[in-house]
Amino acid sequence: MNICYRVELSEAERAELQGMLSSGKHAARKLKRAQILLAANAGVPDETIAQSVVVGGSTVYRTKLSFGFEPRPCRLPSVSLYMARGIFKARGSRAAPTVVPLS
């Protein structure tokens, strides 16, 4: 299962990062990380962040990871065709298998 990291910045943290970006007197690496964190806080997907900041997807992942944000599952596991056929055979009918949500 893929693990994503939810970014939730406080007002003070957001103001500090925006201040870093507006002054422009920091290393490029720090500025890119500030851009990544601000975009992630706004709810932008990782792939879009990587393209807009011009970094790799792993850089976005590592930046979120290094700042210690809360991990959460990215998406529910999908039911593969093999598993669906197993459910279908277990029921012994020609009806389409139903997917029970995980909770």
Summary of the structure (lengths in Angstrom):
residues: 103
radius of gyration: 20.2
end to end distance: 15.4
largest distance: 68.3
contacts: 220
relative contact order: 0.17
helix: 54%
strand: 8%
